[in-house]
Amino acid sequence: MASFFKIPELPGVKIPWYGRLSLEDWRPLKQHIYQRDGGLCQYCHTQVAYEKSHCHHVLPLSEGGVNHPSNLKTACHGCHEDKHPFMNPLRASS
């Protein structure tokens, strides 16, 4: 498997399959997932403002998850916190 993938809607952006992303790579990917999900939390189905949204890895990177959109969902803060009760509050905007 190649170490990067491309998303047709994000021309010129190559995203690594594995590992933490730089903000330069993360921001367009988060925006793409938010738009794909219609700005809705995919767990409680409430509308969430982009600035308050989270982009959740369904299978965590630490457990072998990837950065591909098929493993990412938009989540509100409450639902994301429910999935990660130990989450560092300084990362709440990610």
C-alpha positions, 0 to 999 in steps of 0.5 A: 500500500502506498504511504499516501492517498489522495482525495479527488475533492482536495486536489494537490493534497497527499495525506499519509495513511498512518500517524498523526498529521501536521495541521497543514494536512489535517485542516483540509481533511477535517473540512472535507469530512465535515462537508461530507457529513453535512455538519452533523455529528454522526453519533447524535445527529445534531448540527455542529458548527465547524469551529466546534466540531471534532473529526473522530478516528473510528478505529484509533490510530493507536489501534491500527486505524488510518487517516482515510475518510472511511475511518473518520466521522464528524463528532460534536464535543460531547460525543467525542468526549464520550468516545475519549473520556481521557481526551486532553482539553487542549486538543478540543478543537481538533 
